[in-house]
Amino acid sequence: MKMNKRDFIAIAVVLVLSAAGFLFLNTKHAQGSRVVITVGGSEYGTYPLASDKVIEIKSENGSNTVAIENGSVYMKDADCPDRYCVKQGRITDSGDSVICLPHKLVVEVCASDGENTIDAVAK
């Protein structure tokens, strides 16, 4: 099978579009400034991301330990069977979250209320 000029052009176009898509999707999100914790759909608390703190959360579903350190938040410990929430690691960007499904717990990094968090506008 012999490649001609059109084949090389098609390959070049696909490579350029792939690189452009990778750069577009790999943009850095805005760093968050607060942590919102919800348990069972109800807000448990809101904490500044800038101050170090350890939060013990005990609910009817189990217990979790959330740690805020050095501008990031992570699930330090949990007594759920799979411990996926602990394995998710540290989060810092607005919109990122750590979720413990067995305990119905969500830890989310958010921008402060005054900050603009809109990425795009559709008309």
N, C-alpha and C positions, 0 to 999 in steps of 0.2 A: 504494500500500500504506500503510495507516494503522496506526500503533503505538498499542496500548492500554496500560492500566495493568500488565498481566502482563508485557508485553514490557520495560517499564522496570524492573520488579522483577527479571526474569531477567538483564538486563544488569548491574544493580547487584550481584547475587549473584556473577556471574562476575568482575566487577572486584574485589570484596572478596576472593574466594578466590584470585585471581591475585596480588594484593598480599600476602596472607598467605603464599602459597607462595614468593614472591620473598624476603620477609623471613626466612622459615625457612631457605631454602637458601643465603642470602647471609650467614650468620653467620661470624664470624672464627674461624679455627682457632687452637689454642694454638701459641705460638712454640716452636720446637724449641731444644734445647740442645747437640746433637751431630750430627755428620755421619758417616754410615756409607757407605763405598765398597766395592762388591763388583765383582769382575772374574771373569767366567765362572762365577758362582754361588758363588765363594769370597770370604770377607771379605778385603779388601785392607788396610783400616785404619779406625779410628774416631778422629775429631778433634773437639775442642770448637768449637762455633760461635762462641764469644766471642773466640777468638784468631785473628789474621790469619795465614794460611799459604798457600803455593802448593805443590801436590802434583803432581809429574811422575809419570805412570803410563805405563809401557811394557810392552806385552804382545805375544804372538805375533800379535795381530790389528791392532795399531797403537799409537799414542801419544796421550795426552790430557793436558791441563793443567787441573787443578781449582784454583780460587781461593776461599779463605774470607776475606771482608773485611766489616767493619762489621756483623757478625751475619747475614750472608747468604752463600750459596755459589752458585757458577756455574761452568760449563765455559768456561774462558778460551780454550782452543785445542784443536783436534783435527785429525788428519790423515785423517779419514773423508771419503768423497766428498760426502755431502750436507750435513754440518755442522749438522744439525738440533739436536744437543745444544748447540752453541754459541748457536744462535738462541733457545733456550728461556729464557734470561735467568736472573735471580737468584731463588732460593727461600729462604724463611725459616721457613715453618710446618711443624710436625710432620706427617709423612705426605707432604709434597711430594717430588718426585724429578726428577732430570734423567737421561735414559737415552740411551746411545749404543749403538744396536743393532748396527752393524757391529763394534764392539769388545767387545760383551757387557759393558758397563760401566754400573753403576747408582750414582748419587750420591743418597742419601736423607737428609732431615733427620728426626731422631727426637728424642723427649723423652728425658730421662735415665731410667735404669732405675728410680729411685725415684718418678717422677712418674706419676700416673694418666692414662692416655691413652684411657680408655674414654669414648666420646661418649654411648652409650645402652646400656641393658640391656633385653633382651627376656626375658619370662618365659612 
